[in-house]
Amino acid sequence: MAEVVRVVLYGGPLDGQVQEHTLCELGPDTGGWGTHMVVDGPRCCPQDPGARAVYEPEPGGDPHVWTWRGWSP
């Protein structure tokens, strides 16, 4: 069974949400962890509804807390 990693999203449109990923998906290097997600509904980017919310851990911080970095086309 794959090891499950739980992360908390901080800031931005998905603030406070908890996500589960497998260590296989994320890889062993916590510095490379993060995600780009399309956000639906009223929390999406008003200028570009297809933009992705970018979340990454703070360098040197807790790899299980991913901070919002902004929108990516």
Secondary structure per residue as TSV (DSSP state, phi and psi in degrees):
chain	resnum	aa	ss	phi	psi
A	1	M	-	360.0	137.2
A	2	A	-	-73.7	142.2
A	3	E	-	-70.3	130.2
A	4	V	E	-93.7	134.2
A	5	V	E	-114.3	125.3
A	6	R	E	-100.0	132.9
A	7	V	E	-128.1	150.1
A	8	V	E	-109.4	132.0
A	9	L	E	-88.9	132.9
A	10	Y	E	-121.2	125.3
A	11	G	S	82.5	174.3
A	12	G	G	65.6	-163.7
A	13	P	G	-71.5	-19.5
A	14	L	G	-112.2	23.9
A	15	D	T	-51.0	128.6
A	16	G	T	89.4	-10.2
A	17	Q	-	-71.5	146.7
A	18	V	E	-109.6	133.3
A	19	Q	E	-120.8	151.7
A	20	E	E	-116.9	132.6
A	21	H	E	-131.2	160.3
A	22	T	E	-94.0	152.5
A	23	L	H	-61.0	-31.5
A	24	C	H	-61.3	-40.3
A	25	E	H	-66.5	-43.0
A	26	L	H	-82.1	-34.1
A	27	G	-	90.3	164.1
A	28	P	S	-76.6	-19.8
A	29	D	-	-86.5	102.9
A	30	T	G	-63.7	-20.7
A	31	G	G	-67.6	-18.8
A	32	G	G	-98.4	1.3
A	33	W	-	-70.3	157.2
A	34	G	-	147.3	178.0
A	35	T	E	-153.6	155.5
A	36	H	E	-122.6	118.4
A	37	M	E	-127.4	137.0
A	38	V	E	-73.5	133.1
A	39	V	-	-111.1	124.4
A	40	D	-	-94.1	164.3
A	41	G	G	77.2	-157.5
A	42	P	G	-67.7	-13.6
A	43	R	G	-88.9	-0.8
A	44	C	S	-71.9	167.2
A	45	C	-	-67.7	118.7
A	46	P	S	-63.8	-32.0
A	47	Q	S	-77.7	-26.8
A	48	D	-	-149.4	91.4
A	49	P	T	-58.3	-18.1
A	50	G	T	-92.1	-0.8
A	51	A	-	-65.3	155.4
A	52	R	E	-107.0	138.6
A	53	A	E	-79.6	128.4
A	54	V	E	-101.8	124.8
A	55	Y	E	-126.8	132.7
A	56	E	E	-145.9	154.6
A	57	P	E	-71.8	152.4
A	58	E	-	-67.5	136.2
A	59	P	T	-56.9	126.2
A	60	G	T	77.9	-1.6
A	61	G	S	-94.7	-166.7
A	62	D	-	-69.6	118.3
A	63	P	T	-69.4	-7.3
A	64	H	T	-96.4	5.0
A	65	V	E	-121.8	114.2
A	66	W	E	-105.5	123.9
A	67	T	E	-94.2	141.1
A	68	W	E	-67.9	130.1
A	69	R	E	-106.3	-10.3
A	70	G	E	124.8	-161.6
A	71	W	E	-105.2	145.6
A	72	S	E	-126.8	133.5
A	73	P	-	-65.0	360.0
